Every structure is written in C-alpha cells, then in structure tokens.
Amino acid sequence: RGARLMAGVITDIRDGLETRLKTISGLEVLDHSPDGVLVFPLAIIHPPGRRPRQTFSGAHLYRFEIELRLAGIIPAELWASLDSYMAPTGSLSLEAAIDGDKTLGGVAAYAVVLWGEMQAERDIGQNGGWSYRAIVPVEVSAP
C-alpha cells in the first residue's frame, strides 16, 4: 500500500509541476521522455531517481529534475534564451513559474528550484542547429 501511495504522490507532484511550467508562454511541457518529433523550447519533467528522504517533521522530500531543451541555428541567441529560462524572475523563468504556486495546486507543502546547470550541447537536425540542455532540480516536500 505504501508504494502505491508514494506513486500517487509522485504523479500528483509531476502534474503540479507540469501545470506550473505550462504558465510559460510557448514552452512545450512533457511529463515523459519524448519520442518522435520534438518541439522546442521543451521542458521534460523527470521523476525522482530514488526514494524520498524523510524530514524531522515526517514530511517526504522528493527531488525531481526538469530538463530544458532549446534548439536553433545561432548559439548566441540560444544562450540569451537560456538565460531567460534560468533567471530567477521573468515571464520565461522556470523558477518564477514554480514560485507562482509553491504548493503545486495543494499537493505539496512547498516546491523550490534549487539550481540549474548546463549538461550538454549537440548538433541536431539537417540545418546543423544546436540543442542546449539544462537540468533543474526541484525539491518538493509532501506529507
């Protein structure tokens, strides 16, 4: 029963993260690994990689990762876009989107973006464009 309860909490948190990220205009949001044609900019919500940690108060801490993918031809323009998504405030900010409702619709005590870091850049498509990937851990406390 406990594993099923935890799975339900994970689904609720992922749905809450998806709802918050969809407040960013033009951002495609997936709660699963993409298959087929990708639409950019893209945010992928990855499930927590391990069991939650328990706090002294009895709450459970989950660490989700949001993978942000941007694509284009001119690297300097992509870096500028990436800066907007990684900024702490602004209409494209991942952090500001999560901060807009830290309870994720009432399923969490709080959710907070911890940091963001570049993971890779690679050639994509026939035009020789670039894809930038950033990982943004999000810590969520749930009862």
Summary of the structure (lengths in Angstrom):
residues: 143
radius of gyration: 15.8
end to end distance: 15.7
largest distance: 53.1
contacts: 419
relative contact order: 0.21
helix: 27%
strand: 34%
